[in-house]
Amino acid sequence: MATVREMEVKLNGHEKECAVRYANIEKQLDQGNAKFDKINTRFDAIDKRLWLLYPFVLVSPFLEKLFQ
């Protein structure tokens, strides 16, 4: 059976290993957030351009009747 000292050493090693893993996970999440921010910026720009099309879509039936 393991002694208290051996268990303490194992537990401390486990805690250090987990700290490294969590630091890596946090780093990957931050990188993912940066990618999503870039994608979000692109969609915002596209969304603004789409608003420019709405007047043409709404007016086109009236223009069709006008030119017939």
C-alpha positions as CSV (number, residue, x, y, z in Angstrom):
1,M,0.0,0.0,0.0
2,A,1.3,3.5,-0.9
3,T,2.4,5.7,1.9
4,V,1.0,9.2,2.4
5,R,4.3,10.7,1.1
6,E,4.1,8.7,-2.1
7,M,0.5,9.7,-2.7
8,E,1.4,13.4,-2.0
9,V,4.2,13.2,-4.6
10,K,1.8,11.6,-7.2
11,L,-0.8,14.1,-6.5
12,N,1.6,17.0,-6.9
13,G,2.8,15.6,-10.2
14,H,-0.8,15.2,-11.3
15,E,-1.6,18.8,-10.4
16,K,1.4,20.1,-12.4
17,E,0.4,18.0,-15.4
18,C,-3.1,19.3,-15.3
19,A,-1.9,22.8,-15.0
20,V,0.1,22.4,-18.2
21,R,-2.9,20.8,-20.0
22,Y,-5.3,23.5,-18.9
23,A,-2.8,26.2,-20.0
24,N,-2.7,24.6,-23.5
25,I,-6.5,24.4,-23.6
26,E,-6.8,28.0,-22.7
27,K,-4.3,29.0,-25.4
28,Q,-6.2,27.0,-28.0
29,L,-9.5,28.6,-27.0
30,D,-8.0,32.1,-27.3
31,Q,-6.7,31.3,-30.8
32,G,-10.2,30.0,-31.7
33,N,-11.8,33.3,-30.4
34,A,-9.4,35.3,-32.6
35,K,-10.5,33.2,-35.6
36,F,-14.2,33.8,-34.8
37,D,-13.6,37.5,-34.4
38,K,-12.2,37.6,-38.0
39,I,-15.1,35.6,-39.4
40,N,-17.6,37.9,-37.5
41,T,-15.9,41.0,-39.0
42,R,-16.2,39.5,-42.5
43,F,-19.9,38.7,-42.0
44,D,-20.6,42.2,-40.7
45,A,-19.1,43.7,-43.9
46,I,-21.2,41.3,-46.0
47,D,-24.3,42.2,-44.0
48,K,-23.8,45.9,-44.7
49,R,-23.5,45.3,-48.4
50,L,-26.7,43.2,-48.4
51,W,-28.7,46.1,-47.0
52,L,-27.8,48.0,-50.2
53,L,-29.7,45.5,-52.3
54,Y,-33.0,45.8,-50.4
55,P,-34.1,49.0,-52.1
56,F,-33.5,47.5,-55.5
57,V,-35.5,44.4,-54.6
58,L,-38.4,46.4,-53.3
59,V,-38.5,48.8,-56.2
60,S,-38.0,46.3,-59.1
61,P,-41.7,45.3,-59.3
62,F,-42.7,48.9,-59.7
63,L,-40.1,49.5,-62.3
64,E,-41.2,46.5,-64.2
65,K,-44.8,47.8,-64.4
66,L,-43.5,51.2,-65.3
67,F,-41.6,50.0,-68.3
68,Q,-44.2,47.6,-69.7
